[in-house]
Amino acid sequence: WQVMGNQNSIYFESFPEYDEGKTIQNTIEFVVQVASKIRSKLSVKFGAEQSEVEPLALADENVQKFIAGKQIVKVVFVKNKLINFIVK
């Protein structure tokens, strides 16, 4: 402790203050599935809605490879977790 340049004993120093701003996660890794298999991962802002994530997922080249020539029957969206395209 004193090697780092501090004069007082560590026992007399105050405990660091909690800063909630440093614990908030701004972006998350969003899983993109086609036919329930992971095909891609996107980095999106925390709390993004389906209307924001779906176009990004459909634009991904790896996802396009698996939905090419197929009809999207259903889209399963779990907020802050994943989006799954069920194809036929």
C-alpha positions as CSV (number, residue, x, y, z in Angstrom):
1,W,0.0,0.0,0.0
2,Q,2.8,2.4,0.9
3,V,4.8,1.3,-2.2
4,M,1.9,2.8,-4.3
5,G,2.5,6.1,-2.6
6,N,-0.1,6.2,0.1
7,Q,0.9,7.6,3.5
8,N,-1.8,6.2,5.9
9,S,-2.4,2.6,6.7
10,I,-5.0,0.8,4.5
11,Y,-7.0,0.1,7.6
12,F,-7.8,3.8,8.0
13,E,-8.9,4.3,4.4
14,S,-12.6,4.4,3.5
15,F,-14.3,1.7,1.4
16,P,-14.9,2.7,-2.3
17,E,-18.4,4.2,-3.0
18,Y,-20.8,2.2,-5.1
19,D,-21.5,3.7,-8.5
20,E,-24.6,2.1,-10.2
21,G,-23.8,3.8,-13.5
22,K,-20.8,1.4,-13.9
23,T,-23.0,-1.7,-13.5
24,I,-25.5,-0.9,-16.2
25,Q,-25.0,-2.8,-19.4
26,N,-25.6,-0.7,-22.6
27,T,-25.2,-3.4,-25.3
28,I,-25.8,-7.1,-25.3
29,E,-25.0,-10.0,-27.5
30,F,-28.2,-11.0,-29.3
31,V,-28.5,-14.6,-30.6
32,V,-30.0,-15.1,-34.1
33,Q,-31.5,-18.5,-34.8
34,V,-32.9,-20.1,-38.0
35,A,-35.0,-23.2,-37.4
36,S,-33.9,-23.2,-33.7
37,K,-30.2,-23.4,-34.6
38,I,-27.8,-20.6,-33.8
39,R,-26.7,-18.9,-37.0
40,S,-25.4,-15.6,-35.9
41,K,-24.9,-13.2,-33.0
42,L,-25.5,-9.4,-33.0
43,S,-24.4,-6.7,-30.7
44,V,-27.5,-4.5,-30.1
45,K,-28.5,-2.0,-27.4
46,F,-30.1,-3.3,-24.2
47,G,-33.9,-3.2,-24.4
48,A,-34.1,-3.2,-28.2
49,E,-37.5,-4.1,-29.6
50,Q,-38.3,-6.7,-32.2
51,S,-38.9,-4.0,-34.8
52,E,-35.3,-2.9,-34.3
53,V,-33.6,-6.3,-34.1
54,E,-35.5,-8.2,-36.9
55,P,-34.2,-6.1,-39.9
56,L,-30.6,-6.3,-38.5
57,A,-30.9,-10.1,-38.2
58,L,-32.4,-10.5,-41.7
59,A,-29.6,-8.4,-43.1
60,D,-26.9,-10.7,-41.7
61,E,-25.3,-12.7,-44.5
62,N,-25.1,-15.9,-42.6
63,V,-28.8,-15.8,-41.7
64,Q,-29.7,-15.0,-45.4
65,K,-27.8,-18.1,-46.4
66,F,-30.2,-20.3,-44.3
67,I,-33.5,-18.5,-45.2
68,A,-32.8,-18.1,-48.9
69,G,-35.7,-19.7,-50.9
70,K,-37.6,-20.5,-47.8
71,Q,-40.8,-18.9,-46.3
72,I,-40.6,-17.5,-42.8
73,V,-43.5,-19.1,-41.0
74,K,-43.1,-17.6,-37.6
75,V,-40.7,-15.2,-35.7
76,V,-40.0,-15.9,-32.0
77,F,-38.6,-12.9,-30.2
78,V,-37.3,-13.0,-26.6
79,K,-36.4,-9.6,-25.4
80,N,-32.7,-9.1,-24.6
81,K,-32.0,-12.8,-25.5
82,L,-32.8,-14.1,-29.0
83,I,-34.7,-14.0,-32.2
84,N,-35.7,-17.2,-34.0
85,F,-36.9,-17.5,-37.5
86,I,-39.0,-20.6,-38.1
87,V,-38.8,-21.4,-41.8
88,K,-40.6,-23.8,-44.2
